[in-house]
Amino acid sequence: MDGSNSSDPNGSQLDYFWNQTSGPEVTLNDPTSSNPTFTAPNVIEQTDLIFQLTATNEECVVSEPDEVVITVNL
């Protein structure tokens, strides 16, 4: 997953937070990274994992969540 293209219009540094909202639970290596990774679960059919990303700037303004769907194949 890649949130590194996120930016603040004022150029402030961003803090990231990834949250899994659907699918078999996985553990992100660092949910506060712009590019977290995880080990795909073993599945018996094609399965979607859904994550939301929010970013917070230095003024504590939180973005609207953005969603990413990762499809795990057999």
Sequence and secondary structure as in RCSB ss.txt:
>XXXX:A:sequence
MDGSNSSDPNGSQLDYFWNQTSGPEVTLNDPTSSNPTFTAPNVIEQTDLIFQLTATNEECVVSEPDEVVITVNL
>XXXX:A:secstr
   TT   TT    EEEEEEEESS    S TTSSS        SS EEEEEEEEEE TT  B   EEEEEEE  
